[in-house]
Amino acid sequence: MAAVMHQKELAITLWHQTWPMAIGVLALLGFQLVDSAFIARLGTAPLAAQSFTFPLSFLIIGIQVGMGIAIAALISRALGAGEEERARRLSSLVLMAGGGVIGFLAIALWVLQVPIFELLGADETTLSYIHIYWAPQLVAAWLGALLYFSYSVSRAYGDTRLPGKMMVLSSLINLGLDPLLIFGVGDWEGWGLPGAAWATAIAFSVGLLISMHKIVRRQWASQRGLWREAQQSWRPFAGIAAPAMVSQLMPPLAAMLAISVVAGLGESEVAAWGLASRLETLSLMVILAMTMSLPPWLGRCYGAGDWGQIHQLMGLAIKVAVLWQLGLGVLLALVAPWLAMALAGNPDVQSELSLLIRFLLPSYAALGVCMLVVSAGNALGWPLRAMLLSSARLFICYLPCLWLGSQLFGWWGLAAGAAVGNLLAGFMAWQVMRRILSRPHRQAGFVN
């Protein structure tokens, strides 16, 4: 009975840790989907242009998430070991260094935009739309990275409510500004495609100002002894961040390769794929929330040596992921035609998007398992294994199945191949996690 009560308490705690992040992720990803829905009203070409920028936007997100994973792990471990002053120094370091790294990357992507997008398959018309959109989008991405780093600090200190509230607030601001800046009001015609990026930049700026004020007021950051802390912490930071960033960079690279395959099928297919990418992240909101809320909790358990709770927590998280994601996927697959009609104005895009929804959404139950195992690996001292699992998911399971399906059966085969790739990845991750969980008291099972 005690074990049952403990399991119930664990589930309640998981719920309280996850639901604020789930609401925030829903709001954040919801406004991104609304962005694409508004842009779709401008025409297929602007929507295709935005779709071409997704892989590079994911590249920036991958680096920021990798850095955030490392710093959240180190801060949570320091707190678990009672080293509060060191945790404050680590918070300051990630905010300063992270902003510099993402800023440098944004400048490089602006300078190299033409060869990169030509390599991805963008034609001259699409490049003209990308050119006016890419600069404000990079500004928004940099602000979003700084905001994400502030979320990482909050989550490491066990506060998931602040990031959740800021995601909701920035989403509401973006939602209000989108139609105004894209389509204009009265005699002002608006900015069109760049208006969507500027709306996001303004929304992120407001969220960043509030989040930084909260961090300073709660004394979660310190400027004393930063240089010495940087010298002491860069090796453990790199040991977690490097594999985590490589792991997070795999999806953008895979997205670039995937969209190059989709580009060979036509402009409407690229537009449908872009909408499906937005819908994918939105439908995975609970999984994404758990990948944010679980690692700091796991990191504190790791610092305290509580391996029993780690095993119970991961088993519970995987069960929740499969049941939730499978139910949501089946439901959205049943309403696929109506959902596609709401998101896309072009009938061809609607038809192609509907097919993607039917195949992909149910398969995200397996994808969610893989995402949870990878995020746990970065928090529990086996980042290399997590990186290898993430790479295998994309380059052994997902991309080969997607490419083979498109070669054999065109658009239908591409959708089916992507779904099969997700299923294979989920099964592989489950096998890895089962082997680890079968060693309930052996720390060696969590070491590379």
C-alpha positions as CSV (number, residue, x, y, z in Angstrom):
1,M,0.0,0.0,0.0
2,A,2.9,2.3,0.8
3,A,4.3,1.7,-2.7
4,V,0.9,2.5,-4.2
5,M,0.6,5.7,-2.2
6,H,4.2,6.7,-3.2
7,Q,3.3,6.1,-6.8
8,K,0.2,8.3,-6.4
9,E,2.2,11.0,-4.8
10,L,4.8,10.8,-7.6
11,A,2.0,11.1,-10.2
12,I,0.5,14.1,-8.4
13,T,4.0,15.8,-8.2
14,L,4.6,15.1,-11.9
15,W,1.3,16.6,-12.7
16,H,2.0,19.8,-10.7
17,Q,5.5,20.1,-12.3
18,T,4.2,19.5,-15.8
19,W,0.9,21.2,-16.2
20,P,2.2,24.8,-16.1
21,M,4.8,23.9,-18.8
22,A,2.1,22.1,-20.8
23,I,-0.1,25.2,-20.8
24,G,2.8,27.3,-21.8
25,V,4.0,25.0,-24.5
26,L,0.4,24.9,-25.8
27,A,0.2,28.7,-26.0
28,L,3.7,29.0,-27.5
29,L,3.2,26.4,-30.2
30,G,-0.3,27.5,-30.7
31,F,0.7,31.0,-31.8
32,Q,3.3,29.5,-34.1
33,L,0.6,27.5,-35.8
34,V,-1.6,30.6,-35.9
35,D,1.4,32.4,-37.5
36,S,1.4,29.8,-40.3
37,A,-2.4,29.9,-40.7
38,F,-2.3,33.7,-41.1
39,I,0.6,33.4,-43.5
40,A,-1.3,30.8,-45.5
41,R,-3.9,33.5,-46.2
42,L,-1.1,35.5,-48.0
43,G,-0.7,32.7,-50.5
44,T,1.2,29.4,-51.1
45,A,4.5,31.1,-52.0
46,P,4.9,33.0,-48.6
47,L,3.9,29.9,-46.7
48,A,6.4,27.8,-48.6
49,A,9.1,30.5,-47.9
50,Q,8.3,30.3,-44.2
51,S,8.5,26.5,-44.4
52,F,12.0,26.7,-45.9
53,T,13.2,28.7,-42.8
54,F,12.0,26.1,-40.3
55,P,15.1,23.9,-40.4
56,L,17.4,26.8,-39.7
57,S,15.1,28.1,-37.0
58,F,15.3,24.6,-35.5
59,L,19.1,24.8,-35.7
60,I,19.1,27.9,-33.5
61,I,16.6,26.2,-31.1
62,G,18.7,23.0,-31.1
63,I,21.8,24.9,-29.8
64,Q,19.8,26.9,-27.3
65,V,18.1,23.8,-26.0
66,G,21.4,21.9,-25.7
67,M,22.9,24.8,-23.7
68,G,19.8,25.0,-21.6
69,I,19.8,21.3,-20.8
70,A,23.4,21.5,-19.6
71,I,22.9,24.5,-17.4
72,A,19.7,23.2,-16.0
73,A,21.4,19.9,-15.1
74,L,24.4,21.6,-13.5
75,I,22.2,24.1,-11.5
76,S,19.8,21.4,-10.3
77,R,22.7,19.1,-9.3
78,A,24.3,22.1,-7.4
79,L,21.0,22.7,-5.6
80,G,20.6,19.0,-4.8
81,A,24.1,19.1,-3.3
82,G,23.4,22.3,-1.3
83,E,25.7,24.5,-3.3
84,E,23.3,27.5,-3.7
85,E,25.9,30.2,-4.4
86,R,27.4,28.2,-7.2
87,A,23.9,27.7,-8.7
88,R,23.5,31.5,-8.8
89,R,26.8,31.9,-10.6
90,L,25.9,29.2,-13.2
91,S,22.6,31.1,-13.9
92,S,24.5,34.3,-14.8
93,L,27.0,32.4,-17.0
94,V,24.4,30.8,-19.2
95,L,22.5,34.0,-19.7
96,M,25.6,35.9,-20.8
97,A,27.4,33.2,-22.8
98,G,24.2,31.9,-24.3
99,G,23.2,35.3,-25.7
100,G,26.6,35.7,-27.3
101,V,26.6,32.3,-28.9
102,I,23.1,32.6,-30.4
103,G,23.8,36.1,-31.5
104,F,26.9,35.0,-33.4
105,L,25.0,32.1,-35.0
106,A,22.2,34.5,-36.1
107,I,24.6,36.8,-37.9
108,A,26.2,33.8,-39.7
109,L,22.9,32.6,-40.9
110,W,22.0,36.0,-42.2
111,V,25.3,36.3,-44.1
112,L,25.0,32.8,-45.6
113,Q,21.2,32.8,-46.3
114,V,21.3,32.7,-50.1
115,P,23.6,29.6,-50.6
116,I,21.9,27.8,-47.7
117,F,18.3,28.2,-49.0
118,E,19.4,27.5,-52.6
119,L,20.9,24.3,-51.3
120,L,17.6,23.4,-49.7
121,G,15.8,23.8,-53.0
122,A,14.2,27.3,-52.8
123,D,13.6,29.0,-56.2
124,E,13.9,32.7,-57.0
125,T,10.4,33.6,-56.0
126,T,10.7,31.9,-52.7
127,L,14.1,33.5,-52.1
128,S,12.6,36.9,-52.5
129,Y,10.1,36.2,-49.8
130,I,12.7,34.7,-47.5
131,H,15.0,37.7,-47.9
132,I,12.4,40.2,-46.4
133,Y,11.4,37.7,-43.7
134,W,14.7,36.3,-42.5
135,A,16.3,39.3,-40.7
136,P,13.3,40.0,-38.4
137,Q,12.9,36.2,-37.8
138,L,16.6,36.0,-36.7
139,V,16.0,38.9,-34.3
140,A,13.0,37.1,-32.9
141,A,15.0,33.9,-32.6
142,W,17.8,35.6,-30.6
143,L,15.2,37.1,-28.2
144,G,13.5,33.7,-28.0
145,A,16.8,32.1,-27.0
146,L,17.4,34.5,-24.2
147,L,13.9,34.0,-23.0
148,Y,14.5,30.2,-23.1
149,F,17.6,30.5,-21.0
150,S,15.7,32.4,-18.4
151,Y,13.1,29.5,-18.5
152,S,16.0,27.0,-17.9
153,V,17.1,28.9,-14.8
154,S,13.5,28.9,-13.4
155,R,13.0,25.2,-14.1
156,A,16.3,24.3,-12.5
157,Y,15.1,26.1,-9.3
158,G,11.9,24.1,-9.5
159,D,9.6,26.9,-10.7
160,T,7.7,25.8,-13.8
161,R,4.9,28.3,-13.3
162,L,6.9,31.3,-14.3
163,P,8.0,29.9,-17.7
164,G,4.4,28.7,-18.3
165,K,3.0,32.1,-17.5
166,M,5.5,33.9,-19.8
167,M,4.8,31.5,-22.6
168,V,1.1,32.2,-22.3
169,L,1.7,36.0,-22.1
170,S,4.0,36.1,-25.1
171,S,1.6,34.0,-27.1
172,L,-1.3,36.3,-26.4
173,I,0.8,39.3,-27.4
174,N,1.9,37.6,-30.6
175,L,-1.7,36.6,-31.4
176,G,-2.9,40.1,-31.0
177,L,-0.1,41.6,-33.1
178,D,-0.1,39.0,-35.9
179,P,-3.2,40.2,-37.9
180,L,-2.3,43.9,-37.3
181,L,1.3,43.6,-38.5
182,I,0.7,41.1,-41.3
183,F,-2.5,42.5,-42.8
184,G,-2.5,46.1,-41.4
185,V,-5.5,48.1,-40.3
186,G,-7.4,50.9,-42.1
187,D,-5.4,52.5,-44.8
188,W,-2.2,50.8,-43.7
189,E,-1.6,47.6,-45.6
190,G,0.7,45.9,-43.0
191,W,4.1,44.3,-43.5
192,G,2.9,41.0,-44.9
193,L,5.2,38.1,-44.2
194,P,7.8,40.0,-42.1
195,G,5.0,41.2,-39.9
196,A,4.7,37.7,-38.4
197,A,8.3,37.8,-37.3
198,W,8.1,41.3,-35.9
199,A,5.1,40.3,-33.8
200,T,7.0,37.4,-32.4
201,A,10.0,39.6,-31.6
202,I,7.9,42.1,-29.7
203,A,6.1,39.3,-27.8
204,F,9.5,37.7,-26.8
205,S,10.9,41.1,-25.7
206,V,8.0,41.6,-23.2
207,G,8.4,38.1,-21.8
208,L,12.2,38.5,-21.5
209,L,11.9,41.7,-19.5
210,I,9.5,40.2,-17.0
211,S,11.4,36.9,-16.6
212,M,14.7,38.7,-16.0
213,H,13.1,41.0,-13.5
214,K,11.8,37.9,-11.6
215,I,15.3,36.2,-11.7
216,V,17.0,39.3,-10.3
217,R,14.4,39.9,-7.6
218,R,14.5,36.2,-6.4
219,Q,18.4,36.4,-6.4
220,W,18.8,33.4,-8.7
221,A,21.8,35.0,-10.4
222,S,25.0,36.3,-9.0
223,Q,27.9,38.3,-10.6
224,R,30.5,37.4,-8.0
225,G,33.2,35.0,-8.9
226,L,31.9,34.4,-12.5
227,W,35.4,34.0,-14.1
228,R,36.5,31.5,-11.5
229,E,33.2,29.6,-11.9
230,A,33.6,29.6,-15.7
231,Q,37.1,28.1,-15.3
232,Q,35.7,25.5,-12.9
233,S,32.5,24.6,-14.8
234,W,33.4,24.7,-18.5
235,R,34.5,21.0,-18.6
236,P,31.4,19.5,-17.0
237,F,29.3,22.0,-18.9
238,A,30.9,20.9,-22.2
239,G,30.6,17.3,-21.2
240,I,26.8,17.7,-21.0
241,A,26.2,20.5,-23.5
242,A,28.3,19.1,-26.4
243,P,26.4,15.8,-26.8
244,A,23.1,17.5,-25.9
245,M,23.7,20.2,-28.6
246,V,24.7,17.5,-31.2
247,S,21.6,15.6,-30.2
248,Q,19.4,18.7,-30.5
249,L,21.1,19.6,-33.9
250,M,20.2,16.3,-35.4
251,P,16.5,17.2,-35.9
252,P,17.3,20.5,-37.8
253,L,19.7,18.6,-40.0
254,A,17.1,15.9,-40.6
255,A,14.5,18.6,-41.2
256,M,16.8,20.1,-43.9
257,L,17.2,16.8,-45.6
258,A,13.4,16.0,-45.3
259,I,12.4,19.3,-46.8
260,S,14.8,18.8,-49.7
261,V,12.9,15.5,-50.4
262,V,9.6,17.3,-50.0
263,A,10.7,20.1,-52.3
264,G,11.1,17.7,-55.2
265,L,7.4,16.9,-55.0
266,G,6.1,20.5,-55.4
267,E,5.3,23.9,-53.8
268,S,2.0,22.8,-52.3
269,E,3.7,19.8,-50.7
270,V,6.3,22.1,-49.1
271,A,3.5,24.3,-47.8
272,A,1.6,21.3,-46.4
273,W,4.8,19.9,-44.8
274,G,5.4,23.3,-43.1
275,L,1.9,23.3,-41.6
276,A,2.4,19.7,-40.5
277,S,5.6,20.6,-38.8
278,R,3.9,23.3,-36.8
279,L,1.0,20.9,-35.9
280,E,3.6,18.2,-34.9
281,T,5.1,20.4,-32.2
282,L,1.7,21.6,-31.0
283,S,0.4,18.0,-30.7
284,L,3.5,17.0,-28.7
285,M,2.9,19.8,-26.1
286,V,2.6,17.4,-23.1
287,I,5.7,15.5,-24.2
288,L,7.6,18.7,-24.6
289,A,6.4,19.9,-21.3
290,M,7.7,16.7,-19.6
291,T,11.1,17.1,-21.4
292,M,11.3,20.5,-19.7
293,S,9.9,19.6,-16.2
294,L,11.5,16.2,-15.8
295,P,15.3,16.9,-16.3
296,P,15.7,19.3,-13.3
297,W,13.8,16.9,-11.1
298,L,15.9,14.0,-12.3
299,G,19.0,16.1,-11.9
300,R,18.2,16.8,-8.2
301,C,17.6,13.0,-7.7
302,Y,20.9,12.4,-9.4
303,G,22.7,14.9,-7.1
304,A,21.1,13.2,-4.1
305,G,21.7,9.7,-5.3
306,D,18.0,8.7,-5.3
307,W,18.0,6.1,-8.1
308,G,14.8,4.4,-6.9
309,Q,12.7,7.5,-7.5
310,I,14.5,8.1,-10.9
311,H,13.3,4.6,-12.1
312,Q,9.8,5.1,-10.8
313,L,9.5,8.5,-12.3
314,M,10.7,7.4,-15.8
315,G,8.3,4.5,-15.8
316,L,5.4,6.8,-15.0
317,A,6.4,9.4,-17.6
318,I,6.6,6.8,-20.4
319,K,3.1,5.4,-19.5
320,V,1.6,8.9,-19.5
321,A,3.3,9.8,-22.8
322,V,2.0,6.7,-24.7
323,L,-1.5,6.9,-23.4
324,W,-1.9,10.6,-23.9
325,Q,-0.2,10.9,-27.3
326,L,-2.0,7.8,-28.8
327,G,-5.4,9.1,-27.8
328,L,-4.7,12.6,-29.1
329,G,-3.3,11.3,-32.3
330,V,-6.2,9.0,-33.1
331,L,-8.7,11.9,-32.3
332,L,-6.9,14.3,-34.6
333,A,-6.6,11.7,-37.4
334,L,-10.4,11.3,-37.3
335,V,-10.9,15.1,-37.8
336,A,-8.1,15.5,-40.2
337,P,-10.1,17.0,-43.2
338,W,-11.7,19.6,-41.0
339,L,-8.4,20.5,-39.3
340,A,-6.6,20.8,-42.6
341,M,-9.4,23.1,-43.9
342,A,-9.0,25.4,-40.9
343,L,-5.3,25.7,-41.3
344,A,-4.9,25.9,-45.1
345,G,-6.8,28.0,-47.7
346,N,-5.6,26.1,-50.8
347,P,-7.5,22.9,-51.6
348,D,-4.4,21.1,-52.7
349,V,-2.6,22.0,-49.5
350,Q,-5.6,20.9,-47.5
351,S,-5.7,17.5,-49.1
352,E,-2.0,16.9,-48.7
353,L,-2.0,18.1,-45.1
354,S,-5.0,15.9,-44.2
355,L,-3.0,12.8,-45.4
356,L,0.0,13.8,-43.2
357,I,-2.2,14.2,-40.2
358,R,-3.7,10.7,-40.6
359,F,-0.4,9.0,-40.8
360,L,1.9,11.1,-38.5
361,L,-0.2,12.1,-35.5
362,P,-0.8,8.6,-34.1
363,S,2.8,7.7,-34.6
364,Y,3.9,10.5,-32.2
365,A,3.1,8.2,-29.2
366,A,6.3,6.3,-30.2
367,L,8.1,9.5,-30.9
368,G,7.2,10.8,-27.4
369,V,8.9,7.8,-25.8
370,C,12.1,8.5,-27.7
371,M,12.0,12.2,-26.7
372,L,11.6,11.4,-23.0
373,V,14.4,8.9,-23.0
374,V,16.8,11.3,-24.7
375,S,15.9,14.2,-22.3
376,A,16.4,11.8,-19.3
377,G,19.8,10.8,-20.6
378,N,21.1,14.4,-20.6
379,A,20.0,14.8,-17.0
380,L,21.2,11.4,-15.6
381,G,24.8,11.3,-16.7
382,W,24.7,9.5,-20.0
383,P,24.5,12.3,-22.6
384,L,26.5,10.4,-25.2
385,R,24.0,7.6,-25.2
386,A,21.2,10.1,-25.5
387,M,23.0,11.7,-28.5
388,L,23.5,8.3,-30.2
389,L,19.8,7.4,-29.6
390,S,18.7,10.8,-31.1
391,S,20.9,10.3,-34.1
392,A,19.7,6.7,-34.7
393,R,16.1,7.9,-34.5
394,L,16.6,10.3,-37.3
395,F,19.2,8.8,-39.6
396,I,18.5,5.1,-39.2
397,C,14.7,5.1,-38.6
398,Y,13.1,8.3,-39.8
399,L,14.9,9.7,-42.9
400,P,15.5,6.3,-44.7
401,C,11.8,5.4,-44.3
402,L,10.7,8.8,-45.4
403,W,12.9,8.8,-48.5
404,L,12.1,5.3,-49.5
405,G,8.4,5.8,-49.1
406,S,8.6,9.0,-51.3
407,Q,10.6,7.2,-54.0
408,L,8.2,4.2,-54.1
409,F,4.8,5.9,-53.6
410,G,5.2,9.7,-53.8
411,W,3.4,11.8,-51.2
412,W,1.4,8.9,-49.7
413,G,4.6,6.9,-49.3
414,L,6.4,9.8,-47.7
415,A,3.7,10.2,-45.0
416,A,3.6,6.5,-44.3
417,G,7.4,6.2,-44.3
418,A,7.7,9.0,-41.7
419,A,5.1,7.3,-39.5
420,V,7.0,4.0,-39.7
421,G,10.2,5.7,-38.8
422,N,8.7,7.2,-35.7
423,L,7.4,3.7,-34.6
424,L,10.8,2.2,-35.1
425,A,12.4,4.9,-33.1
426,G,10.0,4.6,-30.2
427,F,10.5,0.8,-30.0
428,M,14.3,1.3,-30.0
429,A,14.1,3.9,-27.2
430,W,11.8,1.7,-25.2
431,Q,14.3,-1.2,-25.4
432,V,17.1,1.1,-24.2
433,M,15.1,2.4,-21.3
434,R,13.9,-1.1,-20.3
435,R,17.5,-2.3,-20.0
436,I,18.3,0.6,-17.8
437,L,15.3,0.2,-15.6
438,S,16.0,-3.5,-15.2
439,R,19.0,-2.5,-13.1
440,P,17.2,-0.6,-10.2
441,H,20.2,-0.1,-8.0
442,R,23.1,0.0,-10.4
443,Q,24.4,3.5,-11.1
444,A,26.6,2.0,-13.8
445,G,23.6,1.6,-15.9
446,F,23.4,5.3,-16.3
447,V,27.0,5.9,-17.2
448,N,28.4,6.0,-20.8
